[in-house]
Amino acid sequence: MYRYLWVDFLMEVIGSRISWVPMSCGEMMDIVATLNAERSRLKGELEAVEKALSAAHNVRSRTSHRLKGTVSAAARRRIAQAQKARWAKWRKDRG
C-alpha cells in the first residue's frame, strides 16, 4: 500500500501522474537514484548560473564606481569654443 503512494508522489513530482503501479523495491531504488542524479545535475547548473550572475554583478559594480577624470583648462576652452561655434551657426541658419 505505501509503495503505491510513494510512486504516486514521485510521479507527481516528476510531472506525470499515475494512480497505481506495482513495483519491486529495486525499481523504487532505481527511481530514487535517478531523482538524486537529476538533483545533482540541477544543483550544478544552478551553481553555474549563480556564478555567472555574481560575475555580472561584479563587473557592473566595478564600472559604475569609476572615478571621473579631470579635464584640463585647455580642453575646457576648446569645448567651450566649439559649443559657441555650434550656437553661432544655429543662430545664423535660423535667422
C-alpha positions as CSV (number, residue, x, y, z in Angstrom):
1,M,0.0,0.0,0.0
2,Y,2.7,2.5,1.0
3,R,4.8,1.6,-2.0
4,Y,2.0,2.8,-4.4
5,L,1.5,6.1,-2.6
6,W,5.3,6.7,-2.8
7,V,5.1,6.0,-6.6
8,D,2.2,8.4,-6.8
9,F,4.2,11.1,-5.0
10,L,7.3,10.5,-7.2
11,M,5.3,10.7,-10.4
12,E,3.6,13.8,-9.3
13,V,7.0,15.4,-8.6
14,I,8.3,14.2,-11.9
15,G,5.3,15.6,-13.8
16,S,3.3,12.6,-14.9
17,R,0.5,11.2,-12.7
18,I,-0.2,7.6,-12.4
19,S,-2.6,6.0,-10.0
20,W,-1.3,2.5,-9.4
21,V,1.9,0.8,-10.5
22,P,3.2,-2.4,-8.8
23,M,7.0,-2.3,-8.5
24,S,9.7,-4.0,-6.7
25,C,11.9,-2.4,-4.1
26,G,14.8,-2.5,-6.6
27,E,12.7,-0.5,-9.1
28,M,11.9,2.1,-6.4
29,M,15.6,2.4,-5.6
30,D,16.3,3.0,-9.3
31,I,13.7,5.8,-9.3
32,V,15.3,7.3,-6.2
33,A,18.8,7.0,-7.7
34,T,17.5,8.7,-10.9
35,L,16.0,11.5,-8.9
36,N,19.2,12.0,-6.9
37,A,21.2,12.2,-10.1
38,E,18.8,14.8,-11.5
39,R,19.0,16.8,-8.3
40,S,22.8,16.7,-8.5
41,R,22.7,17.8,-12.2
42,L,20.3,20.7,-11.4
43,K,22.4,21.7,-8.4
44,G,25.4,22.0,-10.7
45,E,23.5,24.1,-13.2
46,L,22.2,26.3,-10.5
47,E,25.7,26.9,-9.2
48,A,26.9,27.8,-12.7
49,V,24.0,30.3,-13.1
50,E,24.7,31.8,-9.7
51,K,28.4,32.1,-10.5
52,A,27.5,33.9,-13.8
53,L,25.2,36.3,-12.1
54,S,27.8,37.0,-9.4
55,A,30.4,37.8,-12.1
56,A,27.9,40.0,-14.0
57,H,27.1,41.9,-10.8
58,N,30.9,42.4,-10.0
59,V,31.5,43.8,-13.5
60,R,28.6,46.2,-13.2
61,S,29.6,47.4,-9.8
62,R,33.2,47.9,-10.8
63,T,32.3,50.0,-13.8
64,S,29.7,52.1,-12.0
65,H,32.1,53.3,-9.3
66,R,34.8,54.5,-11.6
67,L,36.2,57.9,-10.8
68,K,35.7,60.5,-13.4
69,G,38.7,62.0,-15.0
70,T,39.5,65.7,-14.8
71,V,39.6,67.9,-17.9
72,S,42.4,70.3,-18.4
73,A,41.8,74.0,-18.8
74,A,42.9,73.9,-22.4
75,A,40.4,71.1,-23.2
76,R,37.6,73.1,-21.5
77,R,38.5,76.1,-23.6
78,R,38.3,74.1,-26.8
79,I,35.0,72.5,-25.8
80,A,33.6,76.0,-25.0
81,Q,34.8,77.4,-28.3
82,A,33.3,74.5,-30.2
83,Q,29.9,74.9,-28.4
84,K,29.9,78.7,-29.1
85,A,30.6,78.0,-32.8
86,R,27.7,75.5,-32.9
87,W,25.4,78.1,-31.3
88,A,26.6,80.8,-33.7
89,K,25.9,78.5,-36.7
90,W,22.5,77.6,-35.4
91,R,21.6,81.3,-34.9
92,K,22.9,82.2,-38.3
93,D,20.9,79.4,-40.0
94,R,17.8,80.2,-38.0
95,G,17.5,83.8,-38.8
